């Protein structure tokens, strides 16, 4: 019965089928052509962006070399490869050859690092820190006799008096005392803590530097030149460190002054503007 129904349907003419297929093929070819044109345009855009990116990289590299590179190296990379300095070939090298050409360390020829010794021609002032009579009597009673001095710990600091520099020698003796069972113990008297622990500078030189800079309005380079004329060259950078460390030491005193000022009923301030040099500019 189904075959009979299918045989009863009208059959489309063959010319109509052929025209529809030709229209579909033509439409597909047109879509392919449009996509090919878009692909060519996208590829052209990618090439232009790649070239622009490479030019920007070259400009950044050149600016970095001009600003941060050494004078003898500025522009040198352009001599080897003018257009593509980043793509210059790197010659291959064996590990043995690279190890042979690597610079060897010369520890013996390098100068020792550390702070400089204070000049011996500067006058010395010795400050000895020892036990008081009561503490010494107690230690001698524990030792069963006089204390035996086995050494002296010496620390030198650079000090300043008006018109000249001098060195203060801080001597802390070391004593050996015997215990009840005969063992020896090394003891040393306490020493006053320095204003800046570990620094080779005394309180008088710190005070002179701070007063000269903030009260007399002298730049640090002129203070450095003044100290060099007085007998010892203190670099400007080291003076800058001394000023910063002095500020941290004097911070508790500044807090007390601030609290005392805020406790007053009236405060007077100077609102005069001070021109400052902005970073990156040559004029205020």
C-alpha positions in Angstrom: 0.0 0.0 0.0 2.9 2.3 0.8 4.4 1.6 -2.6 1.1 2.5 -4.2 1.0 5.9 -2.3 4.6 6.7 -3.2 3.8 5.9 -6.8 1.0 8.3 -6.6 3.2 11.4 -5.6 4.2 13.9 -8.3 7.8 13.6 -9.5 9.7 17.0 -9.8 11.1 17.7 -13.2 14.8 17.0 -13.6 15.5 20.6 -14.7 14.4 22.0 -11.3 16.8 19.8 -9.4 19.7 20.8 -11.6 19.1 24.5 -11.2 18.9 24.2 -7.4 22.2 22.4 -7.2 23.9 24.9 -9.4 22.6 27.8 -7.2 23.8 26.0 -4.0 27.3 25.5 -5.6 27.4 29.1 -6.7 26.5 30.3 -3.2 29.2 28.0 -1.7 31.8 29.3 -4.1 30.9 32.9 -3.2 31.2 32.2 0.5 34.6 30.6 0.0 35.8 33.6 -2.0 34.7 36.0 0.7 36.4 33.9 3.4 39.6 33.8 1.4 39.6 37.6 1.0 39.0 38.0 4.8 41.9 35.6 5.5 44.2 37.6 3.2 43.2 40.8 5.0 43.8 39.3 8.4 47.2 37.9 7.4 48.2 41.4 6.2 47.0 43.0 9.4 49.0 40.4 11.4 52.2 41.1 9.4 51.8 44.9 9.9 51.3 44.5 13.7 54.3 42.2 13.9 56.5 44.8 12.1 55.2 47.5 14.4 55.9 45.4 17.5 59.4 44.8 16.3 60.0 48.5 15.7 58.8 49.3 19.2 61.1 46.6 20.6 64.0 48.2 18.8 63.1 51.6 20.0 62.8 50.4 23.6 66.2 48.6 23.4 67.9 51.7 21.9 66.4 53.9 24.7 67.6 51.5 27.4 71.1 51.3 25.9 71.3 55.1 25.7 70.1 55.6 29.2 71.6 52.7 31.2 74.4 51.5 29.0 78.1 52.5 29.3 79.3 55.2 27.1 81.5 52.8 25.1 78.6 50.4 24.6 75.9 52.9 23.5 74.9 52.1 19.9 77.4 49.3 19.6 74.6 46.7 19.1 73.5 48.6 16.0 76.8 47.9 14.2 76.3 44.2 14.1 72.7 44.0 13.1 71.0 47.3 12.3 67.5 46.1 11.9 67.2 43.0 14.1 69.5 43.4 17.1 67.5 40.9 19.1 67.8 38.1 16.5 71.6 38.2 16.2 72.9 34.6 16.0 74.7 33.3 19.1 77.8 31.1 18.2 77.7 27.7 19.7 80.4 26.8 22.2 81.4 23.6 23.8 81.3 23.3 27.6 85.0 22.7 27.9 85.8 25.8 25.7 83.3 27.9 27.7 84.9 26.8 31.0 88.3 27.6 29.7 87.3 31.1 28.7 85.4 31.8 31.9 87.2 34.3 34.1 88.9 32.7 37.2 88.4 34.2 40.6 91.4 35.9 42.1 90.7 36.2 45.8 94.3 36.9 46.7 94.7 39.9 44.5 91.4 41.5 45.5 91.7 44.2 48.1 90.1 43.3 51.5 86.6 44.7 52.0 85.6 46.5 55.1 85.7 49.9 56.7 88.9 51.9 56.5 91.3 52.2 59.4 91.4 55.6 60.9 94.6 57.4 60.1 97.4 57.0 62.7 98.4 60.6 62.4 95.2 61.8 64.0 95.5 62.5 67.7 94.2 59.8 70.1 92.1 60.1 73.2 91.8 57.0 75.3 88.7 56.2 77.2 89.0 53.1 79.5 85.9 51.4 80.9 86.7 49.4 84.0 84.8 48.1 87.1 84.1 50.4 90.0 85.7 49.7 93.3 82.8 47.9 94.8 82.3 45.5 91.8 86.1 44.9 91.6 86.2 44.0 95.3 83.4 41.5 94.9 85.2 39.9 91.9 88.5 39.8 93.7 86.8 38.1 96.6 85.3 35.5 94.2 88.6 35.1 92.5 90.6 34.8 95.7 93.1 37.5 94.7 93.6 40.3 92.2 92.0 40.1 88.8 94.2 38.8 86.0 94.0 41.0 82.9 94.3 38.8 79.8 93.6 41.4 77.1 91.9 44.6 76.0 89.2 45.1 73.5 89.8 48.3 71.6 87.3 50.2 69.5 88.1 53.5 67.7 85.6 56.1 66.8 86.1 59.3 64.8 85.3 62.4 66.9 85.1 66.1 66.1 86.1 69.1 68.1 85.9 72.6 66.7 88.6 72.9 64.1 90.1 69.4 64.2 89.3 65.7 64.2 90.6 63.2 66.7 90.2 59.5 67.4 88.8 58.2 70.7 90.0 54.8 71.8 87.5 52.8 73.8 89.3 50.2 75.9 87.4 47.4 77.6 89.7 45.1 79.6 89.2 41.4 79.8 89.7 39.6 83.1 90.0 36.0 83.9 88.6 34.8 87.3 88.8 31.4 88.8 85.7 29.6 90.2 85.3 27.4 93.1 86.4 24.3 91.1 89.4 26.1 89.5 87.7 26.8 86.1 88.5 30.2 84.5 85.8 32.6 83.4 86.4 35.7 81.2 84.5 38.8 82.3 84.5 42.3 81.0 83.1 45.5 82.4 80.1 47.0 80.6 80.6 49.7 78.0 78.2 52.6 77.2 76.2 51.8 74.1 77.3 54.0 71.1 74.7 56.2 69.4 74.9 54.1 66.2 75.9 50.5 66.9 78.7 49.2 64.7 79.4 52.6 63.1 82.9 54.1 63.2 81.7 57.5 64.3 81.3 59.2 67.6 78.5 61.4 69.1 80.5 64.6 68.6 80.9 64.1 64.8 77.2 63.1 64.5 76.2 66.3 66.3 78.5 68.4 64.1 77.1 66.9 60.9 73.5 67.3 62.0 74.0 70.9 63.2 76.0 71.9 60.1 73.3 70.6 57.8 70.1 71.6 59.5 71.1 74.7 61.5 73.9 76.1 59.3 72.2 74.8 56.1 75.5 73.4 54.7 75.2 70.6 52.0 76.7 67.3 52.8 79.3 67.6 50.1 80.6 70.8 51.7 80.7 69.1 55.1 82.7 66.3 53.5 85.2 68.8 52.1 85.5 70.5 55.5 86.3 67.2 57.2 88.8 66.4 54.5 90.6 69.7 55.2 90.6 68.8 58.9 92.4 65.6 58.3 90.0 62.8 57.2 87.9 62.3 54.1 84.4 61.2 55.0 82.4 60.5 51.8 79.1 62.3 51.2 77.2 59.1 51.1 78.4 58.0 54.5 77.5 61.4 55.9 74.0 60.9 54.4 73.8 57.5 56.3 74.9 59.2 59.5 72.1 61.8 59.1 69.4 59.1 58.5 70.6 57.0 61.4 70.8 60.1 63.7 67.1 60.8 62.8 66.1 57.3 64.0 68.1 57.8 67.2 66.5 61.1 67.9 63.0 59.9 67.1 62.0 59.4 70.8 63.1 63.0 71.6 61.1 64.3 68.6 58.0 62.4 69.9 58.4 64.1 73.3 58.7 67.5 71.7 55.6 66.8 69.6 53.6 65.8 72.6 54.7 68.9 74.5 53.8 71.1 71.6 50.3 69.5 71.2 49.7 70.0 74.9 49.8 73.8 74.4 46.6 75.7 74.0 47.8 77.6 70.9 50.2 76.6 68.2 51.9 78.9 65.7 53.2 77.6 62.4 55.0 79.1 59.4 53.0 78.4 56.3 55.5 79.8 53.9 55.8 77.6 50.9 59.2 76.1 50.0 59.9 75.4 46.3 61.1 71.8 45.8 62.6 70.1 42.8 60.2 67.5 41.4 61.7 64.2 40.3 62.5 64.2 36.6 62.4 68.0 36.2 65.3 70.5 36.2 63.3 73.5 37.5 61.2 73.9 40.7 
